[in-house]
């Protein structure tokens, strides 16, 4: 047989090989595109997280400022610790976290027992 002549079996194998190579090339191209899209998504997520962090920092600063203002109102009031007026009692209760309230209640219960 002459080497330049292709048999049907050789042609099928070569066509299959070429098809496989083309599919692999397309898969690799798609993978590159997917990675580029994923990279863009990660950059976007990073910007979103950074924005959330900045907003949260602003929120925390504002929250701290408001709490400080409320405490200044209590400090500037005519009443004193242990004998707070109704307004200052409301402010102090609003500033106390649930955990603090529980601790205060536990301390009060202990004092009541004594």
N, CA, C and O atoms as a Tinker XYZ file with bonds, in Angstrom:
   456  protein
     1  N      0.826000   -1.182000    0.000000    73     2
     2  CA     0.000000    0.000000    0.000000    64     1     3
     3  C      0.873000    1.249000    0.000000    63     2     4     5
     4  O      1.927000    1.286000    0.635000    81     3
     5  N      0.435000    2.235000   -0.696000    73     3     6
     6  CA     1.178000    3.493000   -0.797000    64     5     7
     7  C      0.836000    4.357000    0.413000    63     6     8     9
     8  O     -0.318000    4.404000    0.838000    81     7
     9  N      1.839000    5.042000    0.969000    73     7    10
    10  CA     1.607000    5.809000    2.188000    64     9    11
    11  C      0.724000    7.021000    1.959000    63    10    12    13
    12  O      0.133000    7.512000    2.921000    81    11
    13  N      0.603000    7.520000    0.775000    73    11    14
    14  CA    -0.224000    8.680000    0.485000    64    13    15
    15  C     -1.700000    8.344000    0.419000    63    14    16    17
    16  O     -2.531000    9.251000    0.462000    81    15
    17  N     -2.049000    7.092000    0.317000    73    15    18
    18  CA    -3.445000    6.681000    0.197000    64    17    19
    19  C     -3.981000    6.368000    1.592000    63    18    20    21
    20  O     -3.355000    5.648000    2.369000    81    19
    21  N     -5.146000    6.923000    1.886000    73    19    22
    22  CA    -5.744000    6.698000    3.204000    64    21    23
    23  C     -6.855000    5.669000    3.075000    63    22    24    25
    24  O     -7.700000    5.750000    2.183000    81    23
    25  N     -6.839000    4.728000    3.957000    73    23    26
    26  CA    -7.917000    3.749000    3.995000    64    25    27
    27  C     -9.072000    4.347000    4.770000    63    26    28    29
    28  O     -8.876000    5.290000    5.536000    81    27
    29  N    -10.265000    3.821000    4.590000    73    27    30
    30  CA   -11.407000    4.349000    5.352000    64    29    31
    31  C    -11.177000    4.291000    6.860000    63    30    32    33
    32  O    -11.602000    5.191000    7.584000    81    31
    33  N    -10.509000    3.240000    7.340000    73    31    34
    34  CA   -10.250000    3.115000    8.777000    64    33    35
    35  C     -9.284000    4.210000    9.234000    63    34    36    37
    36  O     -9.469000    4.788000   10.305000    81    35
    37  N     -8.278000    4.493000    8.450000    73    35    38
    38  CA    -7.313000    5.539000    8.775000    64    37    39
    39  C     -7.990000    6.902000    8.723000    63    38    40    41
    40  O     -7.721000    7.765000    9.558000    81    39
    41  N     -8.857000    7.093000    7.753000    73    39    42
    42  CA    -9.571000    8.374000    7.642000    64    41    43
    43  C    -10.488000    8.590000    8.849000    63    42    44    45
    44  O    -10.574000    9.699000    9.378000    81    43
    45  N    -11.170000    7.528000    9.280000    73    43    46
    46  CA   -12.047000    7.641000   10.459000    64    45    47
    47  C    -11.225000    7.990000   11.698000    63    46    48    49
    48  O    -11.614000    8.839000   12.500000    81    47
    49  N    -10.071000    7.313000   11.841000    73    47    50
    50  CA    -9.219000    7.576000   13.001000    64    49    51
    51  C     -8.711000    9.012000   12.976000    63    50    52    53
    52  O     -8.710000    9.688000   14.005000    81    51
    53  N     -8.280000    9.480000   11.812000    73    51    54
    54  CA    -7.781000   10.853000   11.684000    64    53    55
    55  C     -8.903000   11.863000   11.927000    63    54    56    57
    56  O     -8.703000   12.870000   12.605000    81    55
    57  N    -10.085000   11.586000   11.368000    73    55    58
    58  CA   -11.228000   12.481000   11.601000    64    57    59
    59  C    -11.583000   12.526000   13.083000    63    58    60    61
    60  O    -11.890000   13.583000   13.634000    81    59
    61  N    -11.534000   11.344000   13.718000    73    59    62
    62  CA   -11.825000   11.280000   15.157000    64    61    63
    63  C    -10.785000   12.068000   15.946000    63    62    64    65
    64  O    -11.120000   12.814000   16.866000    81    63
    65  N     -9.515000   11.888000   15.571000    73    63    66
    66  CA    -8.429000   12.616000   16.238000    64    65    67
    67  C     -8.607000   14.121000   16.075000    63    66    68    69
    68  O     -8.494000   14.873000   17.043000    81    67
    69  N     -8.882000   14.554000   14.858000    73    67    70
    70  CA    -9.083000   15.984000   14.612000    64    69    71
    71  C    -10.296000   16.499000   15.396000    63    70    72    73
    72  O    -10.261000   17.592000   15.963000    81    71
    73  N    -11.352000   15.712000   15.420000    73    71    74
    74  CA   -12.539000   16.103000   16.185000    64    73    75
    75  C    -12.229000   16.226000   17.667000    63    74    76    77
    76  O    -12.646000   17.182000   18.321000    81    75
    77  N    -11.489000   15.247000   18.197000    73    75    78
    78  CA   -11.104000   15.288000   19.617000    64    77    79
    79  C    -10.230000   16.500000   19.918000    63    78    80    81
    80  O    -10.416000   17.170000   20.934000    81    79
    81  N     -9.284000   16.776000   19.040000    73    79    82
    82  CA    -8.415000   17.938000   19.241000    64    81    83
    83  C     -9.216000   19.234000   19.208000    63    82    84    85
    84  O     -8.958000   20.145000   19.994000    81    83
    85  N    -10.179000   19.319000   18.308000    73    83    86
    86  CA   -11.015000   20.523000   18.221000    64    85    87
    87  C    -11.877000   20.677000   19.477000    63    86    88    89
    88  O    -12.032000   21.782000   19.996000    81    87
    89  N    -12.437000   19.565000   19.961000    73    87    90
    90  CA   -13.248000   19.614000   21.187000    64    89    91
    91  C    -12.383000   20.047000   22.368000    63    90    92    93
    92  O    -12.797000   20.884000   23.170000    81    91
    93  N    -11.177000   19.474000   22.475000    73    91    94
    94  CA   -10.269000   19.863000   23.563000    64    93    95
    95  C     -9.917000   21.343000   23.475000    63    94    96    97
    96  O     -9.885000   22.046000   24.485000    81    95
    97  N     -9.653000   21.808000   22.258000    73    95    98
    98  CA    -9.341000   23.228000   22.076000    64    97    99
    99  C    -10.530000   24.092000   22.511000    63    98   100   101
   100  O    -10.349000   25.102000   23.191000    81    99
   101  N    -11.732000   23.699000   22.123000    73    99   102
   102  CA   -12.929000   24.467000   22.493000    64   101   103
   103  C    -13.146000   24.451000   24.005000    63   102   104   105
   104  O    -13.516000   25.466000   24.595000    81   103
   105  N    -12.915000   23.294000   24.631000    73   103   106
   106  CA   -13.047000   23.195000   26.094000    64   105   107
   107  C    -12.043000   24.122000   26.767000    63   106   108   109
   108  O    -12.384000   24.826000   27.717000    81   107
   109  N    -10.818000   24.124000   26.282000    73   107   110
   110  CA    -9.787000   24.989000   26.878000    64   109   111
   111  C    -10.122000   26.465000   26.681000    63   110   112   113
   112  O     -9.930000   27.281000   27.583000    81   111
   113  N    -10.623000   26.797000   25.493000    73   111   114
   114  CA   -11.033000   28.180000   25.232000    64   113   115
   115  C    -12.183000   28.577000   26.154000    63   114   116   117
   116  O    -12.187000   29.671000   26.717000    81   115
   117  N    -13.158000   27.681000   26.303000    73   115   118
   118  CA   -14.282000   27.952000   27.209000    64   117   119
   119  C    -13.800000   28.096000   28.649000    63   118   120   121
   120  O    -14.301000   28.935000   29.397000    81   119
   121  N    -12.820000   27.270000   29.034000    73   119   122
   122  CA   -12.274000   27.342000   30.393000    64   121   123
   123  C    -11.606000   28.689000   30.628000    63   122   124   125
   124  O    -11.793000   29.299000   31.682000    81   123
   125  N    -10.833000   29.158000   29.660000    73   123   126
   126  CA   -10.194000   30.478000   29.775000    64   125   127
   127  C    -11.259000   31.556000   29.931000    63   126   128   129
   128  O    -11.137000   32.435000   30.784000    81   127
   129  N    -12.298000   31.490000   29.109000    73   127   130
   130  CA   -13.384000   32.475000   29.204000    64   129   131
   131  C    -14.080000   32.399000   30.559000    63   130   132   133
   132  O    -14.395000   33.428000   31.158000    81   131
   133  N    -14.320000   31.175000   31.044000    73   131   134
   134  CA   -14.955000   31.008000   32.352000    64   133   135
   135  C    -14.083000   31.590000   33.463000    63   134   136   137
   136  O    -14.584000   32.236000   34.383000    81   135
   137  N    -12.765000   31.353000   33.368000    73   135   138
   138  CA   -11.854000   31.896000   34.380000    64   137   139
   139  C    -11.822000   33.420000   34.345000    63   138   140   141
   140  O    -11.762000   34.064000   35.393000    81   139
   141  N    -11.862000   33.989000   33.164000    73   139   142
   142  CA   -11.903000   35.451000   33.052000    64   141   143
   143  C    -13.193000   35.998000   33.657000    63   142   144   145
   144  O    -13.174000   36.997000   34.376000    81   143
   145  N    -14.314000   35.338000   33.363000    73   143   146
   146  CA   -15.593000   35.763000   33.945000    64   145   147
   147  C    -15.580000   35.616000   35.461000    63   146   148   149
   148  O    -16.077000   36.480000   36.184000    81   147
   149  N    -15.001000   34.503000   35.940000    73   147   150
   150  CA   -14.918000   34.270000   37.378000    64   149   151
   151  C    -14.052000   35.340000   38.039000    63   150   152   153
   152  O    -14.380000   35.835000   39.117000    81   151
   153  N    -12.953000   35.688000   37.390000    73   151   154
   154  CA   -12.076000   36.740000   37.911000    64   153   155
   155  C    -12.820000   38.071000   38.007000    63   154   156   157
   156  O    -12.684000   38.795000   38.993000    81   155
   157  N    -13.602000   38.387000   36.983000    73   155   158
   158  CA   -14.396000   39.619000   37.014000    64   157   159
   159  C    -15.438000   39.568000   38.131000    63   158   160   161
   160  O    -15.682000   40.567000   38.808000    81   159
   161  N    -16.050000   38.398000   38.318000    73   159   162
   162  CA   -17.026000   38.243000   39.401000    64   161   163
   163  C    -16.366000   38.452000   40.761000    63   162   164   165
   164  O    -16.927000   39.110000   41.638000    81   163
   165  N    -15.163000   37.882000   40.931000    73   163   166
   166  CA   -14.449000   38.051000   42.198000    64   165   167
   167  C    -14.084000   39.514000   42.441000    63   166   168   169
   168  O    -14.163000   39.998000   43.570000    81   167
   169  N    -13.688000   40.210000   41.386000    73   167   170
   170  CA   -13.377000   41.636000   41.527000    64   169   171
   171  C    -14.626000   42.403000   41.946000    63   170   172   173
   172  O    -14.564000   43.296000   42.791000    81   171
   173  N    -15.757000   42.047000   41.348000    73   171   174
   174  CA   -17.015000   42.713000   41.705000    64   173   175
   175  C    -17.384000   42.410000   43.155000    63   174   176   177
   176  O    -17.779000   43.305000   43.902000    81   175
   177  N    -17.253000   41.146000   43.546000    73   175   178
   178  CA   -17.559000   40.764000   44.929000    64   177   179
   179  C    -16.637000   41.507000   45.887000    63   178   180   181
   180  O    -17.074000   41.964000   46.944000    81   179
   181  N    -15.376000   41.628000   45.526000    73   179   182
   182  CA   -14.424000   42.355000   46.365000    64   181   183
   183  C    -14.855000   43.809000   46.547000    63   182   184   185
   184  O    -14.778000   44.346000   47.651000    81   183
   185  N    -15.305000   44.442000   45.472000    73   183   186
   186  CA   -15.785000   45.826000   45.567000    64   185   187
   187  C    -17.031000   45.916000   46.440000    63   186   188   189
   188  O    -17.186000   46.859000   47.216000    81   187
   189  N    -17.917000   44.933000   46.310000    73   187   190
   190  CA   -19.136000   44.924000   47.124000    64   189   191
   191  C    -18.778000   44.765000   48.598000    63   190   192   193
   192  O    -19.323000   45.469000   49.448000    81   191
   193  N    -17.864000   43.843000   48.905000    73   191   194
   194  CA   -17.449000   43.629000   50.297000    64   193   195
   195  C    -16.786000   44.887000   50.851000    63   194   196   197
   196  O    -17.038000   45.269000   51.994000    81   195
   197  N    -15.952000   45.524000   50.057000    73   195   198
   198  CA   -15.298000   46.769000   50.487000    64   197   199
   199  C    -16.339000   47.850000   50.778000    63   198   200   201
   200  O    -16.222000   48.584000   51.759000    81   199
   201  N    -17.338000   47.942000   49.938000    73   199   202
   202  CA   -18.412000   48.916000   50.146000    64   201   203
   203  C    -19.180000   48.607000   51.426000    63   202   204   205
   204  O    -19.509000   49.510000   52.194000    81   203
   205  N    -19.461000   47.333000   51.648000    73   203   206
   206  CA   -20.169000   46.930000   52.870000    64   205   207
   207  C    -19.328000   47.270000   54.095000    63   206   208   209
   208  O    -19.855000   47.768000   55.090000    81   207
   209  N    -18.030000   47.005000   54.032000    73   207   210
   210  CA   -17.138000   47.334000   55.153000    64   209   211
   211  C    -17.157000   48.829000   55.438000    63   210   212   213
   212  O    -17.264000   49.248000   56.591000    81   211
   213  N    -17.054000   49.627000   54.387000    73   211   214
   214  CA   -17.066000   51.082000   54.568000    64   213   215
   215  C    -18.382000   51.549000   55.174000    63   214   216   217
   216  O    -18.395000   52.365000   56.095000    81   215
   217  N    -19.490000   51.027000   54.653000    73   215   218
   218  CA   -20.802000   51.404000   55.191000    64   217   219
   219  C    -20.946000   50.976000   56.644000    63   218   220   221
   220  O    -21.515000   51.706000   57.455000    81   219
   221  N    -20.432000   49.794000   56.975000    73   219   222
   222  CA   -20.521000   49.304000   58.349000    64   221   223
   223  C    -19.680000   50.169000   59.289000    63   222   224   225
   224  O    -20.099000   50.463000   60.408000    81   223
   225  N    -18.496000   50.574000   58.830000    73   223   226
   226  CA   -17.660000   51.456000   59.650000    64   225   227
   227  C    -18.359000   52.780000   59.908000    63   226   228   229
   228  O    -18.319000   53.300000   61.023000    81   227
   229  N    -18.999000   53.326000   58.883000    73   227   230
   230  CA   -19.743000   54.577000   59.043000    64   229   231
   231  C    -20.894000   54.370000   60.022000    63   230   232   233
   232  O    -21.142000   55.213000   60.884000    81   231
   233  N    -21.592000   53.249000   59.885000    73   231   234
   234  CA   -22.705000   52.939000   60.780000    64   233   235
   235  C    -22.236000   52.807000   62.226000    63   234   236   237
   236  O    -22.876000   53.328000   63.140000    81   235
   237  N    -21.119000   52.111000   62.432000    73   235   238
   238  CA   -20.582000   51.964000   63.787000    64   237   239
   239  C    -20.175000   53.313000   64.376000    63   238   240   241
   240  O    -20.423000   53.580000   65.552000    81   239
   241  N    -19.559000   54.150000   63.568000    73   239   242
   242  CA   -19.157000   55.478000   64.046000    64   241   243
   243  C    -20.386000   56.305000   64.418000    63   242   244   245
   244  O    -20.394000   56.979000   65.449000    81   243
   245  N    -21.414000   56.256000   63.588000    73   243   246
   246  CA   -22.648000   56.995000   63.872000    64   245   247
   247  C    -23.326000   56.443000   65.124000    63   246   248   249
   248  O    -23.828000   57.205000   65.950000    81   247
   249  N    -23.339000   55.129000   65.260000    73   247   250
   250  CA   -23.927000   54.498000   66.439000    64   249   251
   251  C    -23.178000   54.934000   67.703000    63   250   252   253
   252  O    -23.792000   55.245000   68.724000    81   251
   253  N    -21.853000   54.951000   67.619000    73   251   254
   254  CA   -21.044000   55.382000   68.766000    64   253   255
   255  C    -21.325000   56.848000   69.106000    63   254   256   257
   256  O    -21.446000   57.215000   70.275000    81   255
   257  N    -21.427000   57.674000   68.068000    73   255   258
   258  CA   -21.696000   59.097000   68.292000    64   257   259
   259  C    -23.056000   59.297000   68.956000    63   258   260   261
   260  O    -23.189000   60.110000   69.871000    81   259
   261  N    -24.060000   58.561000   68.500000    73   259   262
   262  CA   -25.398000   58.685000   69.092000    64   261   263
   263  C    -25.411000   58.215000   70.546000    63   262   264   265
   264  O    -26.034000   58.846000   71.400000    81   263
   265  N    -24.723000   57.108000   70.824000    73   263   266
   266  CA   -24.657000   56.620000   72.209000    64   265   267
   267  C    -23.938000   57.629000   73.101000    63   266   268   269
   268  O    -24.348000   57.868000   74.236000    81   267
   269  N    -22.869000   58.214000   72.580000    73   267   270
   270  CA   -22.140000   59.227000   73.355000    64   269   271
   271  C    -23.021000   60.439000   73.634000    63   270   272   273
   272  O    -22.992000   60.995000   74.732000    81   271
   273  N    -23.801000   60.842000   72.644000    73   271   274
   274  CA   -24.715000   61.979000   72.826000    64   273   275
   275  C    -25.743000   61.671000   73.901000    63   274   276   277
   276  O    -26.045000   62.517000   74.744000    81   275
   277  N    -26.279000   60.460000   73.870000    73   275   278
   278  CA   -27.263000   60.075000   74.891000    64   277   279
   279  C    -26.625000   60.054000   76.282000    63   278   280   281
   280  O    -27.233000   60.500000   77.255000    81   279
   281  N    -25.405000   59.535000   76.369000    73   279   282
   282  CA   -24.729000   59.525000   77.672000    64   281   283
   283  C    -24.427000   60.943000   78.154000    63   282   284   285
   284  O    -24.482000   61.210000   79.354000    81   283
   285  N    -24.110000   61.846000   77.239000    73   283   286
   286  CA   -23.897000   63.245000   77.617000    64   285   287
   287  C    -25.180000   63.858000   78.164000    63   286   288   289
   288  O    -25.143000   64.639000   79.115000    81   287
   289  N    -26.312000   63.505000   77.565000    73   287   290
   290  CA   -27.597000   63.996000   78.086000    64   289   291
   291  C    -27.800000   63.539000   79.520000    63   290   292   293
   292  O    -28.256000   64.304000   80.370000    81   291
   293  N    -27.455000   62.274000   79.781000    73   291   294
   294  CA   -27.587000   61.749000   81.144000    64   293   295
   295  C    -26.611000   62.468000   82.070000    63   294   296   297
   296  O    -26.979000   62.856000   83.179000    81   295
   297  N    -25.366000   62.649000   81.620000    73   295   298
   298  CA   -24.354000   63.310000   82.453000    64   297   299
   299  C    -24.720000   64.760000   82.762000    63   298   300   301
   300  O    -24.424000   65.258000   83.848000    81   299
   301  N    -25.360000   65.433000   81.818000    73   299   302
   302  CA   -25.703000   66.846000   81.993000    64   301   303
   303  C    -27.023000   67.057000   82.737000    63   302   304   305
   304  O    -27.404000   68.193000   83.021000    81   303
   305  N    -27.711000   65.974000   83.047000    73   303   306
   306  CA   -29.007000   66.086000   83.724000    64   305   307
   307  C    -28.799000   66.403000   85.213000    63   306   308   309
   308  O    -27.723000   66.179000   85.767000    81   307
   309  N    -29.834000   66.917000   85.827000    73   307   310
   310  CA   -29.776000   67.274000   87.251000    64   309   311
   311  C    -29.745000   66.042000   88.159000    63   310   312   313
   312  O    -29.348000   66.140000   89.320000    81   311
   313  N    -30.163000   64.878000   87.636000    73   311   314
   314  CA   -30.235000   63.675000   88.475000    64   313   315
   315  C    -28.842000   63.063000   88.639000    63   314   316   317
   316  O    -27.883000   63.535000   88.028000    81   315
   317  N    -28.727000   62.032000   89.447000    73   315   318
   318  CA   -27.438000   61.405000   89.702000    64   317   319
   319  C    -27.599000   59.895000   89.754000    63   318   320   321
   320  O    -28.709000   59.365000   89.795000    81   319
   321  N    -26.443000   59.212000   89.752000    73   319   322
   322  CA   -26.454000   57.749000   89.793000    64   321   323
   323  C    -27.212000   57.283000   91.021000    63   322   324   325
   324  O    -27.049000   57.822000   92.116000    81   323
   325  N    -28.028000   56.291000   90.822000    73   323   326
   326  CA   -28.816000   55.759000   91.926000    64   325   327
   327  C    -30.135000   56.477000   92.107000    63   326   328   329
   328  O    -31.031000   55.963000   92.778000    81   327
   329  N    -30.272000   57.659000   91.521000    73   327   330
   330  CA   -31.521000   58.423000   91.624000    64   329   331
   331  C    -31.750000   59.145000   90.292000    63   330   332   333
   332  O    -31.804000   60.373000   90.239000    81   331
   333  N    -31.881000   58.363000   89.227000    73   331   334
   334  CA   -32.056000   58.925000   87.888000    64   333   335
   335  C    -33.512000   59.304000   87.653000    63   334   336   337
   336  O    -34.438000   58.642000   88.120000    81   335
   337  N    -33.676000   60.397000   86.911000    73   335   338
   338  CA   -35.024000   60.807000   86.526000    64   337   339
   339  C    -35.564000   59.814000   85.492000    63   338   340   341
   340  O    -34.825000   58.975000   84.978000    81   339
   341  N    -36.844000   59.923000   85.199000    73   339   342
   342  CA   -37.485000   58.980000   84.285000    64   341   343
   343  C    -36.846000   59.025000   82.895000    63   342   344   345
   344  O    -36.626000   57.985000   82.273000    81   343
   345  N    -36.549000   60.234000   82.413000    73   343   346
   346  CA   -35.940000   60.380000   81.088000    64   345   347
   347  C    -34.582000   59.678000   81.041000    63   346   348   349
   348  O    -34.301000   58.942000   80.096000    81   347
   349  N    -33.752000   59.894000   82.035000    73   347   350
   350  CA   -32.422000   59.282000   82.068000    64   349   351
   351  C    -32.513000   57.765000   82.248000    63   350   352   353
   352  O    -31.708000   57.022000   81.687000    81   351
   353  N    -33.487000   57.313000   83.025000    73   351   354
   354  CA   -33.675000   55.867000   83.173000    64   353   355
   355  C    -34.002000   55.229000   81.824000    63   354   356   357
   356  O    -33.488000   54.160000   81.496000    81   355
   357  N    -34.860000   55.891000   81.045000    73   355   358
   358  CA   -35.207000   55.367000   79.716000    64   357   359
   359  C    -33.981000   55.335000   78.811000    63   358   360   361
   360  O    -33.770000   54.373000   78.071000    81   359
   361  N    -33.178000   56.386000   78.874000    73   359   362
   362  CA   -31.967000   56.440000   78.047000    64   361   363
   363  C    -31.021000   55.311000   78.431000    63   362   364   365
   364  O    -30.508000   54.604000   77.564000    81   363
   365  N    -30.791000   55.142000   79.716000    73   363   366
   366  CA   -29.869000   54.105000   80.186000    64   365   367
   367  C    -30.385000   52.719000   79.812000    63   366   368   369
   368  O    -29.613000   51.860000   79.387000    81   367
   369  N    -31.678000   52.504000   79.969000    73   367   370
   370  CA   -32.246000   51.204000   79.595000    64   369   371
   371  C    -32.118000   50.960000   78.099000    63   370   372   373
   372  O    -31.865000   49.834000   77.671000    81   371
   373  N    -32.291000   52.005000   77.306000    73   371   374
   374  CA   -32.180000   51.822000   75.851000    64   373   375
   375  C    -30.741000   51.531000   75.434000    63   374   376   377
   376  O    -30.510000   50.871000   74.421000    81   375
   377  N    -29.780000   52.018000   76.206000    73   375   378
   378  CA   -28.374000   51.775000   75.888000    64   377   379
   379  C    -27.881000   50.414000   76.369000    63   378   380   381
   380  O    -26.906000   49.876000   75.846000    81   379
   381  N    -28.559000   49.868000   77.364000    73   379   382
   382  CA   -28.128000   48.586000   77.920000    64   381   383
   383  C    -28.448000   47.466000   76.933000    63   382   384   385
   384  O    -29.570000   47.376000   76.433000    81   383
   385  N    -27.484000   46.635000   76.661000    73   383   386
   386  CA   -27.734000   45.488000   75.781000    64   385   387
   387  C    -28.530000   44.447000   76.545000    63   386   388   389
   388  O    -28.652000   44.524000   77.768000    81   387
   389  N    -29.060000   43.496000   75.843000    73   387   390
   390  CA   -29.842000   42.425000   76.476000    64   389   391
   391  C    -28.983000   41.692000   77.497000    63   390   392   393
   392  O    -29.458000   41.346000   78.579000    81   391
   393  N    -27.723000   41.457000   77.158000    73   391   394
   394  CA   -26.819000   40.776000   78.072000    64   393   395
   395  C    -26.618000   41.598000   79.335000    63   394   396   397
   396  O    -26.639000   41.053000   80.439000    81   395
   397  N    -26.422000   42.905000   79.183000    73   395   398
   398  CA   -26.238000   43.782000   80.336000    64   397   399
   399  C    -27.482000   43.765000   81.204000    63   398   400   401
   400  O    -27.390000   43.720000   82.431000    81   399
   401  N    -28.645000   43.803000   80.568000    73   399   402
   402  CA   -29.893000   43.761000   81.333000    64   401   403
   403  C    -29.987000   42.480000   82.130000    63   402   404   405
   404  O    -30.406000   42.492000   83.288000    81   403
   405  N    -29.595000   41.365000   81.514000    73   403   406
   406  CA   -29.639000   40.091000   82.226000    64   405   407
   407  C    -28.684000   40.120000   83.405000    63   406   408   409
   408  O    -29.021000   39.653000   84.493000    81   407
   409  N    -27.472000   40.678000   83.193000    73   407   410
   410  CA   -26.505000   40.768000   84.284000    64   409   411
   411  C    -27.038000   41.667000   85.394000    63   410   412   413
   412  O    -26.890000   41.352000   86.575000    81   411
   413  N    -27.664000   42.795000   85.016000    73   411   414
   414  CA   -28.228000   43.686000   86.022000    64   413   415
   415  C    -29.339000   42.984000   86.790000    63   414   416   417
   416  O    -29.443000   43.126000   88.008000    81   415
   417  N    -30.166000   42.231000   86.079000    73   415   418
   418  CA   -31.241000   41.499000   86.742000    64   417   419
   419  C    -30.672000   40.444000   87.678000    63   418   420   421
   420  O    -31.190000   40.256000   88.779000    81   419
   421  N    -29.620000   39.754000   87.263000    73   419   422
   422  CA   -28.990000   38.750000   88.108000    64   421   423
   423  C    -28.401000   39.403000   89.348000    63   422   424   425
   424  O    -28.557000   38.880000   90.451000    81   423
   425  N    -27.734000   40.527000   89.188000    73   423   426
   426  CA   -27.165000   41.240000   90.334000    64   425   427
   427  C    -28.272000   41.708000   91.269000    63   426   428   429
   428  O    -28.134000   41.621000   92.489000    81   427
   429  N    -29.366000   42.204000   90.703000    73   427   430
   430  CA   -30.492000   42.666000   91.521000    64   429   431
   431  C    -31.116000   41.495000   92.272000    63   430   432   433
   432  O    -31.455000   41.624000   93.448000    81   431
   433  N    -31.268000   40.367000   91.610000    73   431   434
   434  CA   -31.825000   39.183000   92.265000    64   433   435
   435  C    -30.926000   38.756000   93.420000    63   434   436   437
   436  O    -31.424000   38.375000   94.480000    81   435
   437  N    -29.617000   38.813000   93.232000    73   435   438
   438  CA   -28.680000   38.459000   94.285000    64   437   439
   439  C    -28.814000   39.420000   95.467000    63   438   440   441
   440  O    -28.818000   38.998000   96.624000    81   439
   441  N    -28.924000   40.716000   95.162000    73   439   442
   442  CA   -29.106000   41.703000   96.229000    64   441   443
   443  C    -30.414000   41.465000   96.967000    63   442   444   445
   444  O    -30.478000   41.600000   98.189000    81   443
   445  N    -31.462000   41.108000   96.220000    73   443   446
   446  CA   -32.754000   40.841000   96.850000    64   445   447
   447  C    -32.672000   39.649000   97.790000    63   446   448   449
   448  O    -33.317000   39.638000   98.839000    81   447
   449  N    -31.886000   38.651000   97.423000    73   447   450
   450  CA   -31.735000   37.467000   98.275000    64   449   451
   451  C    -31.035000   37.842000   99.567000    63   450   452   453
   452  O    -31.393000   37.361000  100.643000    81   451
   453  N    -30.030000   38.709000   99.454000    73   451   454
   454  CA   -29.290000   39.118000  100.648000    64   453   455
   455  C    -30.191000   39.953000  101.523000    63   454   456
   456  O    -29.771000   40.406000  102.588000    81   455
